[in-house]
Amino acid sequence: MLNRALKIWEPFRNLARLEDDFDALMDSLFDRFKLTFDGNWYPAVDVVENDGNLEIKAEIPGIKKEDLKISITDNILTISGEKKKESETKDKHYHRIERYYGSFCRTIPLPEGVDRDKVKASYKDGVLTVTLPKPESMKTKEIEVEIK
């Protein structure tokens, strides 16, 4: 009975757990804001499937059309660009900077059979929408059930 009451004292066990919890918190914060320590940022992307199309929406506010590039190579959609920093003046004293600047690149795998000639892109209110017609292999095919 005395053996159950004796425990090995490990003073640093809780400290290691605290460090792991802090690391997880920091990882989740940086993942949430899509910012890495090397200064690169990655716009948030949604991939939506509707009746006949796949839509990829990327939040990229403040990007000019000429600073944006969209390409498809080997069934990989690449969205890249650069958000240029506003010119600073010596009269301003920044207390906080949370907006992202610099170049970015997002790659999204596409299903086989996407018709590249029918891909369309539009940019409105800081959201880029790339519309791709679904390949025939992804389209829903209804089969009539025969009752006997």
KEVEXKOL-361589 format. One record per residue: x, y, z of N, C-alpha, C in turn. Coordinates in Angstrom, 1 decimal, padded with zeros to 4 digits. Example, Ala and Ser with C-alpha at 12.3 -4.5 7.8 and 13.67 -1.06 7.14 Angstrom:
+--------+--------+--------+--------+--------+--------+--------+--------+--------+
!    nxx !    nyy !    nzz !   caxx !   cayy !   cazz !    cxx !    cyy !    czz !
+--------+--------+--------+--------+--------+--------+--------+--------+--------+
!  013.2 ! -005.7 !  007.8 !  012.3 ! -004.5 !  007.8 !  013.2 ! -003.3 !  007.8 !
!  012.8 ! -002.2 !  007.1 !  013.7 ! -001.1 !  007.1 !  012.9 !  000.0 !  007.9 !
+--------+--------+--------+--------+--------+--------+--------+--------+--------+
This chain:
+--------+--------+--------+--------+--------+--------+--------+--------+--------+
!    nxx !    nyy !    nzz !   caxx !   cayy !   cazz !    cxx !    cyy !    czz !
+--------+--------+--------+--------+--------+--------+--------+--------+--------+
!  000.8 ! -001.2 !  000.0 !  000.0 !  000.0 !  000.0 !  000.9 !  001.3 !  000.0 !
!  002.0 !  001.2 !  000.6 !  002.9 !  002.3 !  000.7 !  003.5 !  002.6 ! -000.7 !
!  003.7 !  001.6 ! -001.5 !  004.3 !  001.8 ! -002.8 !  003.4 !  002.6 ! -003.8 !
!  002.1 !  002.5 ! -003.6 !  001.2 !  003.3 ! -004.5 !  001.3 !  004.8 ! -004.1 !
!  001.6 !  005.1 ! -002.9 !  001.7 !  006.5 ! -002.5 !  003.0 !  007.2 ! -002.9 !
!  004.0 !  006.4 ! -003.2 !  005.3 !  007.0 ! -003.6 !  005.3 !  007.2 ! -005.1 !
!  005.7 !  008.4 ! -005.5 !  005.8 !  008.7 ! -006.9 !  007.1 !  009.4 ! -007.1 !
!  007.6 !  009.2 ! -008.3 !  008.9 !  009.8 ! -008.7 !  008.6 !  011.3 ! -009.0 !
!  009.4 !  012.1 ! -008.4 !  009.2 !  013.6 ! -008.6 !  010.0 !  014.0 ! -009.8 !
!  009.2 !  014.6 ! -010.8 !  009.8 !  015.0 ! -012.0 !  009.5 !  016.5 ! -012.2 !
!  010.4 !  017.4 ! -011.7 !  010.0 !  018.8 ! -011.7 !  009.9 !  019.5 ! -013.0 !
!  010.5 !  018.9 ! -014.1 !  010.5 !  019.6 ! -015.4 !  009.4 !  019.0 ! -016.3 !
!  008.6 !  018.0 ! -015.9 !  007.6 !  017.4 ! -016.7 !  006.5 !  018.4 ! -017.1 !
!  006.1 !  019.1 ! -016.1 !  005.0 !  020.2 ! -016.4 !  005.6 !  021.3 ! -017.2 !
!  006.8 !  021.6 ! -017.0 !  007.5 !  022.7 ! -017.8 !  007.5 !  022.3 ! -019.3 !
!  007.8 !  021.0 ! -019.6 !  007.9 !  020.5 ! -021.0 !  006.4 !  020.5 ! -021.6 !
!  005.4 !  020.2 ! -020.8 !  004.1 !  020.2 ! -021.3 !  003.6 !  021.6 ! -021.6 !
!  004.0 !  022.6 ! -020.7 !  003.7 !  024.0 ! -020.9 !  004.4 !  024.5 ! -022.2 !
!  005.6 !  024.1 ! -022.4 !  006.3 !  024.5 ! -023.7 !  005.6 !  023.9 ! -024.9 !
!  005.1 !  022.7 ! -024.8 !  004.4 !  022.1 ! -026.0 !  003.1 !  022.8 ! -026.2 !
!  002.4 !  023.2 ! -025.2 !  001.1 !  023.9 ! -025.3 !  001.4 !  025.3 ! -025.9 !
!  002.4 !  026.0 ! -025.5 !  002.8 !  027.3 ! -026.0 !  003.1 !  027.2 ! -027.5 !
!  003.9 !  026.2 ! -027.9 !  004.3 !  026.0 ! -029.3 !  003.0 !  025.7 ! -030.2 !
!  002.1 !  024.9 ! -029.6 !  000.8 !  024.6 ! -030.4 !  000.0 !  025.9 ! -030.5 !
!  000.0 !  026.8 ! -029.5 ! -000.7 !  028.0 ! -029.6 ! -000.1 !  028.9 ! -030.7 !
!  001.2 !  029.0 ! -030.7 !  001.9 !  029.9 ! -031.7 !  001.7 !  029.4 ! -033.1 !
!  001.7 !  028.0 ! -033.2 !  001.5 !  027.4 ! -034.6 !  000.1 !  027.7 ! -035.1 !
! -000.9 !  027.6 ! -034.2 ! -002.2 !  027.9 ! -034.6 ! -002.4 !  029.4 ! -035.0 !
! -001.8 !  030.3 ! -034.2 ! -001.9 !  031.7 ! -034.6 ! -001.3 !  032.0 ! -035.9 !
! -000.1 !  031.5 ! -036.2 !  000.5 !  031.8 ! -037.4 ! -000.2 !  031.1 ! -038.6 !
! -000.7 !  029.9 ! -038.3 ! -001.5 !  029.2 ! -039.4 ! -002.8 !  030.0 ! -039.7 !
! -003.4 !  030.6 ! -038.7 ! -004.6 !  031.3 ! -038.9 ! -004.4 !  032.6 ! -039.7 !
! -003.3 !  033.2 ! -039.5 ! -003.0 !  034.4 ! -040.3 ! -002.2 !  034.2 ! -041.5 !
! -001.8 !  032.9 ! -041.8 ! -001.1 !  032.5 ! -043.0 !  000.1 !  033.3 ! -043.2 !
!  000.9 !  033.5 ! -042.2 !  002.1 !  034.3 ! -042.2 !  003.2 !  033.4 ! -041.7 !
!  004.4 !  033.4 ! -042.4 !  005.5 !  032.6 ! -041.9 !  006.6 !  033.6 ! -041.5 !
!  007.6 !  033.0 ! -040.8 !  008.7 !  033.8 ! -040.3 !  009.6 !  034.4 ! -041.4 !
!  009.5 !  033.8 ! -042.6 !  010.4 !  034.3 ! -043.6 !  009.7 !  035.4 ! -044.4 !
!  008.6 !  035.9 ! -044.0 !  007.9 !  037.0 ! -044.6 !  006.9 !  036.7 ! -045.7 !
!  006.9 !  035.4 ! -046.1 !  005.9 !  035.0 ! -047.1 !  004.5 !  034.9 ! -046.5 !
!  003.5 !  035.2 ! -047.3 !  002.2 !  035.0 ! -046.8 !  001.4 !  034.2 ! -047.9 !
!  000.3 !  033.6 ! -047.4 ! -000.5 !  032.8 ! -048.3 ! -001.9 !  033.1 ! -048.2 !
! -002.6 !  033.6 ! -049.3 ! -004.0 !  034.0 ! -049.2 ! -004.8 !  032.8 ! -048.9 !
! -005.9 !  033.0 ! -048.2 ! -006.9 !  032.0 ! -047.8 ! -007.6 !  031.6 ! -049.1 !
! -007.9 !  030.3 ! -049.3 ! -008.5 !  029.8 ! -050.5 ! -009.6 !  028.8 ! -050.2 !
! -010.7 !  029.0 ! -050.9 ! -011.9 !  028.1 ! -050.9 ! -012.0 !  027.4 ! -052.2 !
! -012.3 !  026.1 ! -052.2 ! -012.6 !  025.3 ! -053.4 ! -014.0 !  024.9 ! -053.3 !
! -014.8 !  025.3 ! -054.2 ! -016.3 !  025.0 ! -054.2 ! -016.6 !  024.3 ! -055.5 !
! -017.5 !  023.3 ! -055.3 ! -018.0 !  022.5 ! -056.4 ! -019.5 !  022.8 ! -056.5 !
! -019.9 !  023.2 ! -057.7 ! -021.3 !  023.3 ! -058.0 ! -021.7 !  022.4 ! -059.2 !
! -022.9 !  022.7 ! -059.8 ! -023.4 !  021.8 ! -060.8 ! -022.4 !  021.4 ! -061.9 !
! -021.9 !  022.4 ! -062.6 ! -021.0 !  022.1 ! -063.7 ! -019.6 !  022.6 ! -063.6 !
! -019.3 !  023.3 ! -062.4 ! -018.0 !  023.9 ! -062.3 ! -017.3 !  023.7 ! -061.0 !
! -016.0 !  023.9 ! -061.0 ! -015.2 !  024.0 ! -059.8 ! -014.9 !  025.5 ! -059.7 !
! -015.0 !  026.1 ! -058.5 ! -014.7 !  027.5 ! -058.3 ! -013.6 !  027.5 ! -057.2 !
! -012.6 !  028.3 ! -057.5 ! -011.5 !  028.5 ! -056.5 ! -011.5 !  030.0 ! -056.2 !
! -011.7 !  030.3 ! -054.9 ! -011.8 !  031.7 ! -054.5 ! -010.6 !  032.0 ! -053.6 !
! -009.9 !  033.0 ! -053.9 ! -008.8 !  033.4 ! -053.1 ! -008.9 !  034.8 ! -052.6 !
! -008.7 !  035.1 ! -051.3 ! -008.8 !  036.4 ! -050.8 ! -007.4 !  037.1 ! -050.9 !
! -007.4 !  038.1 ! -051.8 ! -006.1 !  038.8 ! -052.1 ! -006.4 !  040.3 ! -052.2 !
! -006.8 !  040.9 ! -051.1 ! -007.1 !  042.3 ! -051.2 ! -005.9 !  043.2 ! -051.4 !
! -006.0 !  044.3 ! -052.2 ! -004.9 !  045.2 ! -052.4 ! -004.0 !  044.8 ! -053.5 !
! -004.3 !  043.8 ! -054.2 ! -003.4 !  043.3 ! -055.3 ! -003.9 !  044.0 ! -056.6 !
! -003.0 !  044.5 ! -057.4 ! -003.4 !  045.1 ! -058.7 ! -003.4 !  043.9 ! -059.7 !
! -004.2 !  044.1 ! -060.7 ! -004.4 !  043.0 ! -061.8 ! -003.0 !  042.7 ! -062.4 !
! -002.2 !  043.7 ! -062.6 ! -000.9 !  043.4 ! -063.3 !  000.1 !  042.7 ! -062.4 !
! -000.2 !  042.7 ! -061.1 !  000.7 !  042.0 ! -060.1 !  000.2 !  040.6 ! -059.8 !
! -000.7 !  040.1 ! -060.6 ! -001.4 !  038.8 ! -060.3 ! -001.1 !  037.9 ! -061.5 !
! -000.8 !  036.6 ! -061.2 ! -000.5 !  035.6 ! -062.3 ! -001.3 !  034.3 ! -062.0 !
! -002.0 !  033.8 ! -063.0 ! -002.7 !  032.5 ! -062.8 ! -002.2 !  031.6 ! -063.9 !
! -001.8 !  030.4 ! -063.6 ! -001.4 !  029.4 ! -064.6 ! -001.8 !  028.0 ! -064.3 !
! -001.9 !  027.1 ! -065.3 ! -002.2 !  025.7 ! -065.1 ! -001.1 !  024.9 ! -065.8 !
! -000.4 !  024.1 ! -065.0 !  000.6 !  023.2 ! -065.6 !  000.4 !  021.8 ! -064.9 !
!  000.3 !  020.8 ! -065.8 !  000.2 !  019.4 ! -065.3 ! -000.9 !  019.3 ! -064.2 !
! -002.1 !  019.8 ! -064.5 ! -003.2 !  019.7 ! -063.5 ! -002.9 !  020.3 ! -062.2 !
! -002.1 !  021.4 ! -062.2 ! -001.8 !  022.2 ! -061.0 ! -002.1 !  023.6 ! -061.3 !
! -003.1 !  024.2 ! -060.6 ! -003.4 !  025.6 ! -060.7 ! -002.5 !  026.4 ! -059.8 !
! -001.8 !  027.4 ! -060.3 ! -000.9 !  028.2 ! -059.5 ! -001.4 !  029.6 ! -059.6 !
! -001.6 !  030.2 ! -058.4 ! -002.0 !  031.6 ! -058.2 ! -000.8 !  032.3 ! -057.5 !
! -000.2 !  033.3 ! -058.2 !  000.9 !  034.0 ! -057.6 !  000.8 !  035.4 ! -057.8 !
!  001.5 !  036.2 ! -057.1 !  001.5 !  037.6 ! -057.2 !  002.3 !  038.3 ! -056.2 !
!  002.2 !  039.6 ! -056.1 !  002.9 !  040.4 ! -055.2 !  002.1 !  041.6 ! -054.7 !
!  002.0 !  041.8 ! -053.4 !  001.4 !  042.9 ! -052.8 !  002.5 !  043.9 ! -052.4 !
!  002.5 !  045.0 ! -053.1 !  003.6 !  045.9 ! -052.8 !  003.3 !  046.8 ! -051.6 !
!  004.3 !  047.1 ! -050.9 !  004.2 !  047.9 ! -049.7 !  004.1 !  049.4 ! -050.1 !
!  003.2 !  050.1 ! -049.4 !  003.1 !  051.5 ! -049.7 !  004.4 !  052.2 ! -049.3 !
!  004.6 !  053.3 ! -050.0 !  005.9 !  054.0 ! -049.7 !  005.7 !  054.7 ! -048.4 !
!  006.8 !  054.6 ! -047.6 !  006.7 !  055.1 ! -046.2 !  007.2 !  056.6 ! -046.3 !
!  006.6 !  057.3 ! -045.4 !  007.1 !  058.7 ! -045.2 !  007.7 !  058.9 ! -043.9 !
!  008.6 !  059.8 ! -043.7 !  009.4 !  060.0 ! -042.5 !  008.5 !  060.6 ! -041.4 !
!  007.3 !  061.2 ! -041.8 !  006.4 !  061.8 ! -040.8 !  005.6 !  060.8 ! -040.0 !
!  005.6 !  059.5 ! -040.5 !  004.7 !  058.5 ! -039.9 !  005.5 !  057.7 ! -038.9 !
!  004.9 !  057.4 ! -037.8 !  005.5 !  056.5 ! -036.8 !  004.5 !  055.3 ! -036.6 !
!  004.8 !  054.2 ! -037.1 !  003.9 !  053.0 ! -037.1 !  004.0 !  052.4 ! -035.7 !
!  002.8 !  052.2 ! -035.1 !  002.6 !  051.5 ! -033.9 !  002.3 !  050.1 ! -034.0 !
!  001.7 !  049.7 ! -035.2 !  001.3 !  048.3 ! -035.5 !  001.2 !  048.2 ! -037.0 !
!  001.7 !  047.1 ! -037.5 !  001.6 !  046.7 ! -038.9 !  001.1 !  045.3 ! -038.9 !
! -000.1 !  045.1 ! -039.4 ! -000.7 !  043.7 ! -039.5 ! -001.0 !  043.3 ! -041.0 !
! -000.9 !  044.2 ! -041.9 ! -001.2 !  043.9 ! -043.3 !  000.1 !  043.2 ! -043.9 !
! -000.2 !  042.3 ! -044.8 !  000.8 !  041.5 ! -045.4 !  001.3 !  042.2 ! -046.7 !
!  002.6 !  042.1 ! -046.9 !  003.3 !  042.6 ! -048.1 !  004.2 !  041.5 ! -048.6 !
!  004.5 !  041.6 ! -049.9 !  005.5 !  040.7 ! -050.5 !  004.8 !  039.8 ! -051.5 !
!  005.6 !  038.8 ! -052.0 !  005.1 !  037.9 ! -053.0 !  004.4 !  036.7 ! -052.3 !
!  003.6 !  036.0 ! -053.0 !  002.9 !  034.8 ! -052.6 !  002.7 !  033.9 ! -053.7 !
!  002.5 !  032.6 ! -053.4 !  002.2 !  031.6 ! -054.4 !  001.4 !  030.5 ! -053.8 !
!  000.3 !  030.2 ! -054.4 ! -000.6 !  029.0 ! -053.9 ! -000.7 !  028.1 ! -055.1 !
! -000.6 !  026.8 ! -054.8 ! -000.8 !  025.8 ! -055.8 ! -001.9 !  024.9 ! -055.3 !
! -002.8 !  024.5 ! -056.3 ! -004.0 !  023.7 ! -056.0 ! -004.0 !  022.6 ! -057.0 !
! -004.0 !  021.4 ! -056.6 ! -004.1 !  020.3 ! -057.5 ! -005.5 !  020.2 ! -058.1 !
! -005.6 !  019.9 ! -059.4 ! -006.9 !  019.9 ! -060.1 ! -007.1 !  018.4 ! -060.6 !
! -008.4 !  018.1 ! -060.8 ! -008.7 !  016.7 ! -061.3 ! -008.2 !  016.6 ! -062.7 !
! -008.0 !  015.3 ! -063.1 ! -007.7 !  015.1 ! -064.5 ! -008.8 !  015.5 ! -065.4 !
! -008.5 !  016.0 ! -066.6 ! -009.4 !  016.3 ! -067.6 ! -010.0 !  017.7 ! -067.6 !
! -009.5 !  018.6 ! -066.8 ! -010.0 !  020.0 ! -066.8 ! -009.6 !  020.6 ! -068.2 !
! -010.6 !  021.2 ! -068.8 ! -010.4 !  021.9 ! -070.1 ! -009.8 !  023.3 ! -069.9 !
! -008.5 !  023.4 ! -070.2 ! -007.8 !  024.7 ! -069.9 ! -008.3 !  025.8 ! -070.7 !
! -008.9 !  025.6 ! -071.9 ! -009.4 !  026.6 ! -072.7 ! -010.6 !  027.3 ! -072.2 !
! -011.3 !  026.6 ! -071.3 ! -012.6 !  027.1 ! -070.7 ! -012.4 !  027.7 ! -069.3 !
! -011.2 !  027.8 ! -068.8 ! -011.0 !  028.4 ! -067.5 ! -011.2 !  029.9 ! -067.6 !
! -011.9 !  030.4 ! -066.6 ! -012.1 !  031.9 ! -066.5 ! -011.7 !  032.4 ! -065.1 !
! -011.3 !  033.6 ! -065.1 ! -010.9 !  034.3 ! -063.8 ! -011.5 !  035.7 ! -063.7 !
! -012.0 !  036.0 ! -062.5 ! -012.5 !  037.4 ! -062.3 ! -011.9 !  037.8 ! -060.9 !
! -011.8 !  039.1 ! -060.8 ! -011.3 !  039.7 ! -059.5 ! -012.2 !  040.8 ! -059.1 !
! -012.8 !  040.7 ! -058.0 ! -013.7 !  041.8 ! -057.5 ! -013.7 !  041.9 ! -056.0 !
! -013.6 !  043.1 ! -055.5 ! -013.6 !  043.3 ! -054.1 ! -012.6 !  042.5 ! -053.3 !
! -011.4 !  042.3 ! -053.9 ! -010.3 !  041.6 ! -053.2 ! -010.4 !  040.1 ! -053.2 !
! -011.4 !  039.6 ! -054.0 ! -011.5 !  038.1 ! -054.1 ! -011.3 !  037.7 ! -055.5 !
! -010.4 !  036.8 ! -055.8 ! -010.1 !  036.3 ! -057.1 ! -010.9 !  035.0 ! -057.2 !
! -011.7 !  034.9 ! -058.3 ! -012.5 !  033.7 ! -058.5 ! -012.0 !  033.0 ! -059.8 !
! -011.6 !  031.8 ! -059.7 ! -011.2 !  031.1 ! -060.9 ! -012.2 !  030.0 ! -061.1 !
! -012.9 !  030.0 ! -062.3 ! -013.9 !  029.0 ! -062.6 ! -013.4 !  028.0 ! -063.6 !
! -013.5 !  026.7 ! -063.3 ! -013.1 !  025.7 ! -064.2 ! -014.3 !  024.7 ! -064.4 !
! -014.6 !  024.4 ! -065.7 ! -015.6 !  023.4 ! -065.9 ! -015.2 !  022.1 ! -065.4 !
! -016.1 !  021.4 ! -064.7 ! -015.8 !  020.1 ! -064.2 ! -015.5 !  019.1 ! -065.4 !
! -014.6 !  018.2 ! -065.2 ! -014.4 !  017.2 ! -066.3 ! -015.6 !  016.2 ! -066.2 !
! -015.8 !  015.6 ! -067.3 ! -016.9 !  014.6 ! -067.4 ! -016.8 !  013.5 ! -066.3 !
! -015.6 !  013.1 ! -066.0 ! -015.5 !  012.1 ! -065.0 ! -016.0 !  012.5 ! -063.6 !
! -016.1 !  013.8 ! -063.3 ! -016.6 !  014.3 ! -062.0 ! -018.1 !  014.6 ! -062.0 !
! -018.6 !  014.7 ! -063.2 ! -020.1 !  015.1 ! -063.3 ! -020.9 !  013.9 ! -062.8 !
! -022.0 !  014.3 ! -062.1 ! -022.9 !  013.3 ! -061.6 ! -023.7 !  012.7 ! -062.7 !
! -023.8 !  011.4 ! -062.7 ! -024.6 !  010.7 ! -063.7 ! -025.7 !  010.0 ! -063.0 !
! -026.9 !  010.3 ! -063.3 ! -028.1 !  009.7 ! -062.7 ! -028.4 !  008.4 ! -063.5 !
! -028.7 !  007.3 ! -062.7 ! -029.0 !  006.1 ! -063.3 ! -030.4 !  005.7 ! -062.9 !
! -031.2 !  005.4 ! -063.8 ! -032.6 !  005.0 ! -063.5 ! -032.7 !  003.6 ! -063.0 !
! -033.4 !  003.5 ! -061.9 ! -033.5 !  002.1 ! -061.3 ! -034.7 !  001.5 ! -061.9 !
! -034.5 !  000.3 ! -062.4 ! -035.6 ! -000.5 ! -063.0 ! -036.2 ! -001.4 ! -061.9 !
! -037.6 ! -001.3 ! -061.8 ! -038.3 ! -002.1 ! -060.8 ! -038.9 ! -003.3 ! -061.5 !
! -038.7 ! -004.4 ! -061.0 ! -039.2 ! -005.7 ! -061.6 ! -040.3 ! -006.3 ! -060.8 !
+--------+--------+--------+--------+--------+--------+--------+--------+--------+
